[in-house]
Amino acid sequence: MLKILDRYIIKKFLATFFFVVLIFSMIAVIIDFSQNVEEFIDEKLGAWQVSTEYYLNFIFFINGLLWPLFAMISVIFFTSRMAYNSEIISILNAGVSFRRLVRPYLIGGGLLAAMHLLLNHFIIPVSNKTRLDFFHTYIHKESDKGNTRDVHMFVDPQTKIYVRDYFKRDSTARNFRLERIEGNRLVSYLEADEARWDGKKEKWRLSNYEMHSFDGIKERIVVGGKAKLDTAFLLTPDDFIRYDDTREKIPSNRLSKFIDEERRRGVGNTKGYEIELYRRTADPVTLIIVTLIGVAVASRKIRGGMGLHLAFGIVLGAVFVFVAKFSITFATNDAMPALLGVWIPNIIFGAVAIWLMSRAQR
C-alpha cells in the first residue's frame, strides 16, 4: 500500500511532469507554427484542419521524443526544491532510508514509462500517419526519397520485377519486366514498354508487351502488339514512394512484418526501421534511468541550489542525446547491430545512475 510519503512524492512528480509537458508543448507548437504559417496561408487551410490534423498529432509526436528529458527536468525541479526546503533531510532524519525514499520515484517513473511504452508502440504511430500525410501534402511536398530508376524488387519469393524508369506524377513504369522463378530456374518472364496503374481496377495496364515461357529447352512467345493487358500482382504505386519518416507511422505490431517484407523483397537497407522499432522500447527504459539520476543528483542540498541541479541535468541530457546519435549512426552504417546501437546509451547511463545512487545523500 502507498504511504503518505509515497503519495506526496508521486503527486509532486506527476504534477510537475505534466506541467513541464504543457509548457514545452506550447513552446514547440509556437516555434513550428512560426515556421509553417506561410504554407498554411498559401494552401488556404482552415484553423480547424490545421489544429486537428496537424498540431494535435504534432503534440503527441514531440512528447514521444522528449518524455525522458521532461522526466529528468521534473524530478530535478521538485526534488531540488524539497532539498532546498530541508524536506529531504527531515525525511532521512525520520529514519527513512534513501532506498525507501526512491520507491515513489520508481512508481511514478514506472507509470510514465508504461504510458510511454503504449504511446510509442501503438498510439503515436497512428497519430503520426495523420500528421505526416498532412505534412507531405501541404508543407514539404518534395520530400519523397523513393526509387524511380533501375528498380529491382521481389514482389513474392518467386516473382521479381524490374523497372528502368518510374514516373510518380502519373504512376507509369517504363521498360517493365516481371520474372517468375522456380528454384534457380527462370520459368517465364513478361516484358512491356509501359505499365500504367489503373486506380479504379487496382491493376497495371501493360502496353506493347511480350510473354515468354519456358518448358525445358522450348520457349513459347506471345506478342501483344498494340493490345493492352490488365494484370494484377503484389505491387502498387506506394511501393515506389519512400519518405525518411515512413517508419514513424507504422505501429509496432505491423512494423516487424514490414521489416521482414522489405528484406524479402530486397528493397533496401532496413536498419532505420529496426532502429525505430527498438527505440520505442528503449525510450521508456531511459525515462526510468534518468529518474534515478535526477533523484540522486537533486536530493543533496548544495549552495548552487536548483539552478545548479537543472544545469547538471540539462548537460547530462545533452550528453545522452550525443551518445545516442553517435551509436545510432554506427548502427545505421552497419558498424554495429541495430539493437546494440539503440541500447548503448541506456547501458552507459544505467551504469552512471547506479554510480550516482551509490554516492547519493544518505
Backbone torsions as a table, in degrees:
resi	resn	phi	psi	omega
1	MET	NA	147.7	179.9
2	LEU	-78.8	129.9	176.7
3	LYS	-85.4	175.5	179.4
4	ILE	-59.1	-42.4	179.5
5	LEU	-60.5	-43.0	179.5
6	ASP	-60.9	-48.6	-178.5
7	ARG	-63.7	-36.8	-179.2
8	TYR	-63.6	-47.9	-177.3
9	ILE	-73.0	-41.4	179.5
10	ILE	-62.5	-41.5	178.7
11	LYS	-61.6	-44.7	177.7
12	LYS	-63.2	-42.2	-178.8
13	PHE	-60.4	-54.9	-175.3
14	LEU	-67.5	-40.4	-179.8
15	ALA	-63.9	-44.1	179.3
16	THR	-66.9	-40.2	-178.7
17	PHE	-60.8	-50.6	-176.5
18	PHE	-72.1	-24.3	172.2
19	PHE	-67.4	-43.7	176.9
20	VAL	-62.7	-41.9	177.0
21	VAL	-57.7	-45.5	-179.3
22	LEU	-62.0	-47.6	-177.2
23	ILE	-63.4	-49.1	-177.2
24	PHE	-69.7	-32.4	177.1
25	SER	-64.6	-42.5	178.2
26	MET	-62.5	-43.1	179.4
27	ILE	-62.8	-44.4	-179.2
28	ALA	-62.8	-41.7	179.7
29	VAL	-65.1	-42.4	-180.0
30	ILE	-62.5	-44.4	-179.9
31	ILE	-64.2	-45.7	-179.5
32	ASP	-65.0	-40.6	-180.0
33	PHE	-63.1	-40.4	179.5
34	SER	-64.1	-28.2	179.5
35	GLN	-80.9	-29.7	-171.5
36	ASN	-112.8	0.4	-174.4
37	VAL	-60.5	-34.7	179.2
38	GLU	-64.5	-36.9	177.3
39	GLU	-65.9	-40.1	178.9
40	PHE	-62.1	-40.7	-179.7
41	ILE	-68.6	-44.5	-179.1
42	ASP	-61.6	-36.3	-178.8
43	GLU	-86.0	-1.8	179.3
44	LYS	56.1	48.6	-179.6
45	LEU	-89.7	140.4	178.9
46	GLY	-79.9	157.8	-178.8
47	ALA	-61.9	-38.7	-179.5
48	TRP	-64.9	-43.0	-179.8
49	GLN	-65.4	-44.7	179.7
50	VAL	-63.2	-40.9	-176.9
51	SER	-69.4	-45.8	-173.6
52	THR	-82.4	-38.3	-176.6
53	GLU	-85.2	-28.7	-174.9
54	TYR	-113.1	-61.3	-169.7
55	TYR	-73.3	-32.6	174.6
56	LEU	-60.4	-42.6	178.8
57	ASN	-77.4	-28.4	175.8
58	PHE	-62.9	-37.1	178.4
59	ILE	-63.7	-42.2	175.5
60	PHE	-60.4	-44.6	-177.4
61	PHE	-61.6	-50.5	-175.3
62	ILE	-66.8	-34.4	178.4
63	ASN	-72.5	-33.4	176.1
64	GLY	-60.5	-32.5	179.3
65	LEU	-80.0	-34.9	-166.1
66	LEU	-109.9	2.9	-179.3
67	TRP	-56.5	-41.8	176.7
68	PRO	-59.1	-41.6	177.8
69	LEU	-64.7	-41.6	177.7
70	PHE	-61.9	-38.3	179.2
71	ALA	-63.9	-43.3	179.5
72	MET	-63.3	-46.0	179.4
73	ILE	-60.1	-42.9	-178.2
74	SER	-63.9	-47.3	-179.1
75	VAL	-62.7	-46.0	179.7
76	ILE	-63.2	-40.4	-175.8
77	PHE	-63.7	-55.9	-173.6
78	PHE	-78.8	-29.5	177.8
79	THR	-70.6	-38.6	177.3
80	SER	-62.7	-39.5	177.0
81	ARG	-65.0	-40.2	176.5
82	MET	-62.6	-41.7	178.6
83	ALA	-66.3	-41.4	179.9
84	TYR	-63.5	-34.8	178.2
85	ASN	-87.2	10.8	178.0
86	SER	64.4	19.4	178.1
87	GLU	-70.1	-39.9	-179.8
88	ILE	-62.6	-45.2	179.9
89	ILE	-61.5	-42.4	179.8
90	SER	-63.4	-40.5	179.1
91	ILE	-63.6	-44.4	-179.7
92	LEU	-68.1	-38.7	178.7
93	ASN	-67.3	-22.7	178.7
94	ALA	-78.2	0.3	177.3
95	GLY	99.0	5.3	177.2
96	VAL	-81.2	125.7	179.8
97	SER	-74.1	159.4	178.9
98	PHE	-64.1	-36.4	177.8
99	ARG	-62.2	-39.7	177.6
100	ARG	-67.7	-34.7	178.5
101	LEU	-64.5	-32.7	-176.8
102	VAL	-74.1	-21.5	-174.1
103	ARG	-55.8	-49.8	179.2
104	PRO	-63.8	-28.7	175.1
105	TYR	-64.2	-41.3	179.4
106	LEU	-68.6	-35.3	178.0
107	ILE	-65.6	-48.3	178.4
108	GLY	-62.2	-45.0	178.1
109	GLY	-64.3	-36.4	178.5
110	GLY	-66.0	-39.7	177.1
111	LEU	-61.9	-45.1	179.5
112	LEU	-66.8	-38.5	179.5
113	ALA	-64.4	-39.8	178.3
114	ALA	-64.5	-42.6	176.4
115	MET	-62.3	-42.3	-179.3
116	HIS	-63.7	-39.6	179.4
117	LEU	-62.2	-45.9	179.1
118	LEU	-63.9	-44.4	179.2
119	LEU	-62.1	-47.2	-176.1
120	ASN	-61.2	-42.5	-171.6
121	HIS	-83.8	-29.5	-171.2
122	PHE	-129.3	-47.7	-170.8
123	ILE	-79.1	-49.1	-177.7
124	ILE	-63.2	-41.9	176.9
125	PRO	-58.6	-40.7	177.8
126	VAL	-65.5	-42.0	177.2
127	SER	-63.0	-39.9	-179.0
128	ASN	-64.1	-30.9	-179.7
129	LYS	-60.8	-46.2	178.2
130	THR	-64.1	-44.1	-178.3
131	ARG	-64.4	-45.2	-175.8
132	LEU	-73.2	-34.7	175.0
133	ASP	-61.3	-42.7	176.5
134	PHE	-62.9	-45.1	-176.9
135	PHE	-61.4	-46.3	-177.3
136	HIS	-76.4	-21.4	178.9
137	THR	-81.4	-39.9	-170.9
138	TYR	-115.2	-26.2	-171.6
139	ILE	-105.9	-63.9	-176.3
140	HIS	-113.6	86.1	-169.6
141	LYS	-82.1	-16.5	-174.1
142	GLU	-113.0	34.7	-175.5
143	SER	-97.9	7.6	179.7
144	ASP	-68.6	128.1	179.9
145	LYS	-111.4	20.2	-176.9
146	GLY	-69.1	164.0	179.3
147	ASN	-80.0	138.7	178.0
148	THR	-131.2	-5.2	-178.7
149	ARG	-140.1	137.2	-179.7
150	ASP	51.3	59.6	-178.1
151	VAL	-91.9	122.5	172.8
152	HIS	-113.2	130.7	-174.8
153	MET	-156.4	136.5	170.8
154	PHE	-89.4	125.8	176.6
155	VAL	-94.9	-17.9	167.1
156	ASP	-159.2	170.6	-172.9
157	PRO	-57.1	-24.0	-178.1
158	GLN	-108.9	4.7	-174.6
159	THR	-130.8	124.4	178.7
160	LYS	-122.2	141.7	176.7
161	ILE	-119.9	152.9	173.7
162	TYR	-133.9	134.8	176.8
163	VAL	-131.2	124.1	179.2
164	ARG	-73.8	-45.3	179.8
165	ASP	-138.6	134.2	175.2
166	TYR	-122.8	132.8	-178.3
167	PHE	-112.9	113.0	-172.7
168	LYS	-73.9	-25.1	-175.3
169	ARG	-64.1	-31.7	179.1
170	ASP	-127.7	15.7	176.9
171	SER	52.5	54.0	-177.7
172	THR	-122.7	133.5	176.9
173	ALA	-110.0	132.1	177.7
174	ARG	-107.2	146.8	-176.8
175	ASN	53.1	66.3	-175.6
176	PHE	-93.0	141.3	177.8
177	ARG	-145.0	131.9	177.6
178	LEU	-123.0	126.2	-176.7
179	GLU	-116.3	135.9	173.8
180	ARG	-106.0	128.2	-174.9
181	ILE	-125.4	134.6	173.3
182	GLU	-122.9	116.0	-172.9
183	GLY	67.0	-122.1	175.9
184	ASN	-109.5	18.1	-173.3
185	ARG	-115.8	132.7	174.8
186	LEU	-78.0	119.4	-176.8
187	VAL	-102.0	-24.5	177.7
188	SER	-166.1	158.6	170.8
189	TYR	-150.1	154.3	-177.7
190	LEU	-126.2	127.1	179.1
191	GLU	-119.8	146.0	177.1
192	ALA	-149.8	144.7	175.5
193	ASP	-65.5	-31.9	-176.8
194	GLU	-148.3	140.7	171.8
195	ALA	-127.7	117.9	-176.9
196	ARG	-115.2	132.9	-178.2
197	TRP	-77.7	129.2	175.3
198	ASP	-104.7	104.0	-174.5
199	GLY	-65.4	-32.5	-179.1
200	LYS	-68.1	-45.2	-179.6
201	LYS	-86.6	-13.9	-174.8
202	GLU	54.2	48.5	177.9
203	LYS	-139.0	163.0	175.2
204	TRP	-97.2	132.8	177.2
205	ARG	-102.7	116.1	-175.8
206	LEU	-95.1	140.2	178.4
207	SER	-120.1	139.6	177.4
208	ASN	53.1	63.3	-171.7
209	TYR	-107.5	161.4	173.1
210	GLU	-137.1	136.0	176.2
211	MET	-113.6	126.9	179.8
212	HIS	-118.7	129.8	175.7
213	SER	-130.5	149.7	-173.6
214	PHE	-123.6	135.1	173.9
215	ASP	-130.0	93.0	-172.7
216	GLY	67.3	-123.3	179.5
217	ILE	-92.3	-1.6	-179.2
218	LYS	-88.1	137.9	177.8
219	GLU	-121.9	133.0	178.2
220	ARG	-113.2	130.3	-176.2
221	ILE	-122.0	131.4	174.1
222	VAL	-119.4	120.6	-179.0
223	VAL	-103.0	122.3	-178.1
224	GLY	-80.6	-23.0	-178.2
225	GLY	61.4	-128.6	-178.8
226	LYS	-86.0	-3.1	-179.3
227	ALA	-70.6	155.6	177.9
228	LYS	-103.1	147.7	179.0
229	LEU	-129.0	120.6	174.4
230	ASP	-91.5	126.9	-178.3
231	THR	-142.2	152.4	-179.3
232	ALA	-126.3	136.8	172.1
233	PHE	-154.4	174.8	-171.6
234	LEU	-76.1	66.1	177.8
235	LEU	-151.2	131.8	177.0
236	THR	-132.4	166.7	177.5
237	PRO	-58.1	-25.9	179.2
238	ASP	-63.5	-24.0	-179.8
239	ASP	-71.8	-13.6	176.8
240	PHE	-97.9	0.5	-177.8
241	ILE	-111.6	123.9	177.9
242	ARG	-137.4	124.6	172.2
243	TYR	-104.4	151.9	177.7
244	ASP	-59.4	-26.5	-176.1
245	ASP	-103.7	17.1	178.7
246	THR	-57.1	-39.2	-177.2
247	ARG	-62.4	-23.8	-175.3
248	GLU	-74.7	-16.2	-175.6
249	LYS	-111.2	18.5	177.4
250	ILE	-111.0	116.5	177.5
251	PRO	-57.7	152.5	-172.2
252	SER	-62.0	-32.4	179.9
253	ASN	-67.3	-19.4	175.3
254	ARG	-103.5	-20.1	-175.7
255	LEU	-67.3	-39.8	178.0
256	SER	-61.2	-42.7	177.9
257	LYS	-66.6	-36.9	178.8
258	PHE	-63.0	-41.0	178.8
259	ILE	-62.6	-45.5	178.7
260	ASP	-62.1	-39.8	179.6
261	GLU	-64.9	-41.9	178.9
262	GLU	-64.5	-40.5	177.6
263	ARG	-63.2	-44.5	-178.1
264	ARG	-63.6	-36.6	-177.4
265	ARG	-82.5	-10.3	179.0
266	GLY	65.7	33.0	-176.0
267	VAL	-70.8	-39.0	-177.8
268	GLY	165.8	-163.3	-176.9
269	ASN	-71.1	128.4	-179.4
270	THR	-102.9	8.5	-176.0
271	LYS	-59.0	-40.0	-179.4
272	GLY	-59.9	-38.6	179.3
273	TYR	-71.3	-38.8	177.6
274	GLU	-64.0	-43.2	179.6
275	ILE	-61.2	-42.2	178.6
276	GLU	-61.9	-41.9	-179.5
277	LEU	-64.1	-45.8	-179.7
278	TYR	-69.8	-33.9	-179.0
279	ARG	-62.3	-34.4	-177.8
280	ARG	-63.2	-26.8	175.6
281	THR	-91.3	-33.8	-176.5
282	ALA	-69.7	-35.9	-176.5
283	ASP	-62.1	-43.8	175.6
284	PRO	-61.4	-34.0	175.8
285	VAL	-67.3	-37.5	175.5
286	THR	-57.9	-39.7	-179.4
287	LEU	-59.1	-42.3	179.4
288	ILE	-68.0	-40.4	-179.4
289	ILE	-62.6	-46.5	-178.2
290	VAL	-70.7	-25.4	173.5
291	THR	-63.2	-44.7	177.7
292	LEU	-64.1	-42.1	178.6
293	ILE	-62.5	-43.6	-178.4
294	GLY	-61.6	-45.6	-179.2
295	VAL	-70.1	-34.2	178.6
296	ALA	-66.6	-36.8	-178.3
297	VAL	-79.2	-44.8	-169.5
298	ALA	-86.4	-11.8	-176.3
299	SER	-76.2	-13.6	180.0
300	ARG	-92.7	129.4	179.1
301	LYS	-80.3	120.1	-178.8
302	ILE	-128.3	166.9	-176.4
303	ARG	-64.7	-37.0	-178.6
304	GLY	-68.7	-21.0	176.3
305	GLY	67.2	-152.2	-174.5
306	MET	-61.1	-37.0	-178.3
307	GLY	-59.8	-44.5	179.6
308	LEU	-67.3	-39.6	177.8
309	HIS	-61.6	-46.3	-179.6
310	LEU	-64.5	-39.4	178.3
311	ALA	-61.8	-42.1	178.7
312	PHE	-63.2	-43.4	179.8
313	GLY	-62.7	-42.2	-179.8
314	ILE	-65.7	-42.6	177.9
315	VAL	-62.4	-43.8	179.6
316	LEU	-63.2	-39.9	177.2
317	GLY	-63.2	-39.9	178.3
318	ALA	-64.3	-40.2	178.0
319	VAL	-64.0	-40.6	179.0
320	PHE	-60.8	-46.6	179.6
321	VAL	-60.4	-41.2	179.8
322	PHE	-62.9	-46.8	-179.9
323	VAL	-63.2	-40.6	-179.8
324	ALA	-63.1	-46.5	179.7
325	LYS	-63.6	-39.4	-178.8
326	PHE	-63.2	-48.0	-177.4
327	SER	-70.5	-37.0	179.3
328	ILE	-66.6	-35.4	176.4
329	THR	-61.8	-43.1	176.8
330	PHE	-63.1	-41.4	-179.4
331	ALA	-66.3	-40.2	179.9
332	THR	-63.1	-35.1	-178.9
333	ASN	-89.5	15.6	176.3
334	ASP	66.7	18.6	176.8
335	ALA	-78.8	-19.5	176.8
336	MET	-154.2	160.9	178.4
337	PRO	-62.1	149.3	-178.1
338	ALA	-60.9	-41.1	-179.2
339	LEU	-60.8	-44.9	179.4
340	LEU	-66.2	-40.6	-180.0
341	GLY	-60.7	-36.2	179.8
342	VAL	-75.4	-36.4	-172.6
343	TRP	-91.9	-10.9	179.2
344	ILE	-55.5	-46.3	178.8
345	PRO	-59.0	-38.9	178.2
346	ASN	-67.5	-36.2	178.2
347	ILE	-65.0	-46.4	-179.1
348	ILE	-64.8	-49.9	-175.9
349	PHE	-76.8	-20.3	170.1
350	GLY	-65.2	-40.9	176.4
351	ALA	-65.2	-39.7	176.8
352	VAL	-61.8	-42.3	179.5
353	ALA	-62.0	-43.1	178.8
354	ILE	-62.4	-41.9	-180.0
355	TRP	-65.5	-44.2	179.3
356	LEU	-66.2	-37.9	177.7
357	MET	-64.5	-36.3	179.8
358	SER	-68.6	-22.4	-178.3
359	ARG	-108.6	8.6	-178.5
360	ALA	-71.5	162.7	-179.7
361	GLN	-61.7	134.2	-179.2
362	ARG	-104.2	NA	NA
